[in-house]
Amino acid sequence: MTETTCVISIATVDNTKPASVGKLIPNMSGKLVDGELWLKGPNIMKGYLRNPGADAVTFTDDGWMRTGDVCQFDEDGDMFVVDRVKEVSLRRNISKRDTR
């Protein structure tokens, strides 16, 4: 996700959990809202260039970025991306679902 500009989670070598994308890195805050991962941290972009409409859809008034990823966290804090909130266009006229 380019909006995060950098890494948001890391899976260490000793993490043997299949499908885990690891734990959020220390400077990131994350929360699940209706299953969707919302992020806040220093490596999240400030907004889209000259596109306040996209900003309004992506960011909450208090600065959380809606990722569109449906995630789960286990008891150890490991994160699993399990779905998308909605279909995302990867290229013109091709949806994520068409590539499966």
N, C-alpha and C positions, 0 to 999 in steps of 0.2 A: 504494500500500500504506500504510494508515494507521499500521501498526506502526512505520514509520520516522519518523513525525511530520514529516518534512521531505524535502528533496531528497537523493538518494543519488548521483545521477550527473548530468552535464551534457554536452550536445552543443553545441559552439560553432558559430558561424556558418560557420566555415571547414571544418567536418566535413561532407564530402560523401558519407559512406558510407551507402548505403541501409540502413534498418532498425536502424542503430546508435542506442543510447540514450546514447551518449557514454562518457566516462570517469568512474570513481568520483571524487567530490569529495575534496579533500585530507585531510579529517578522518575519512574512512571507510576501514575495512578490509574486504576481501571475499576470499572464497576459494570455489572450487568443490569440492564434495564429491559424488562420483558425478554430476556435472553440475549439481547444485543450488547456487544462490548462497546462501552464508551471509554475514551481515553483522555487523559490530561497529563501534560508534562512538557519539559523544555524542548523536546525534539518534535513536537507537533507543530505543523505550520500555523501561521497566524491567520490565514484565509486565502481565498482565491483572488487572483489579480483581477481587479475591476469586475467582480462578479458577486455582488451582495446577495443575489438570489441563491446562489450555490452555498454561500456562507450561512444563510439562514436555515437551509435544509441540513447542513452538515454539523453546525455548531449550536450548542445550547447558549442561552443568555449568560450562563455562568462559566462558559469556556470549555465544556466537555465536547469532544469530537465523537460524533456517531459514526462508527466504523462500517456498519452494515453487516458485520460478521456476527453470527449466532455462535456463542461460545459457552463452554462449561469449565468450571474450575473444580479440581478434586480437593480432597482434604489436605493435600500437601501444597496446594497453591499452583499446581501444574495446570496449564490452560490447554483446552482442546477446541479447535474450530470445527463446528459440526454442520454449519449451513450458512446461507446468506439470508438476510431479511427479504431481499427482492432480487429479481434477475438483474444482472449487470451486463451491459453491452461491452464486449471485449473489442469488437471491431464493428464497423458499420454493418448493420443488419445481421449480426451473428451474436446470439446470446450465449451465456454461460451454459445453459441447459443444452444447446445445440452441439456443444463440444464434448459432451460426455459419451 
